[in-house]
């Protein structure tokens, strides 16, 4: 039976410092070397995700930005991307400005990833941008107005504010055609929520189904922790939550593994490899 193992990053494979532990790197790399098919599915952008997973010897395509992008680790090319049309982006920007909010727009043109912003007055987004620049050398491009780049293959819109500042806008987005949303607590902050908006043709489920069909996998086992991992659960034959996962995710899971701080996913993978060895 051909089986694929897929893990979320933040809160699942990564520890609370948003890093891969030495144990996780060692276990995953040994498993890949022994023939286990392993990849990741994350909400992160290519700039940060690919740097974080660099210690892993990933050979399969990875899924990023909640399934908006599928990237081939072997060829360093994007296999799949879902773009929002210009009219939809303009509608989003109008709603965001009307509510006095700020956002980042992410685009992918000719395999070049771009992060755009205009006059960001949001303390939260400024902190987020500065942290990404310092930690990952992520490039942000300032424009006079985000509407000027609405037609540049925009794939994602991201907001980060206290929950009460975003939840009304989140509800309003339910009537906007052509978009899908994820609204969940930032696991690295008790104060902020993430609101991510992207094409309704994309999801972690759609990206995983694409990989499954592309390589003819008989089954998929996945791992997650947060509400945006519901789509992983939907596309998997078996889904495991880590002990630090959101209660709803734990209730959905086939079983609950040790937490991300305890290398729960790596421990499970190691157990799988041991059982495989004993059956030989």
Secondary structure, 3 states (H helix, E strand, C coil): CCEEEEECHHHHHCCCCCCCCHHHHHHHHHHHHCCCEEEEECCCCHHHHHHHHHHCCCCCCEEECCCCEEEECCCCEEEEECCCCHHHHHHHHHHHHHCCCCCEEEEEECCEEEEEECCCCCHHHHHHHHHHHHHHCCCEEECCCHHHHCCCCEEEEEEEECHHHHHHHHHHHHHCCCEEEEEEECCCCCCCEEEEEEECCCCHHHHHHHHHHHHCCCEEEEEECCHHHHHHHHHCCEEEEECCCCHHHHHHCCEEECCHHHCHHHHHHHHHHHHHHHHC
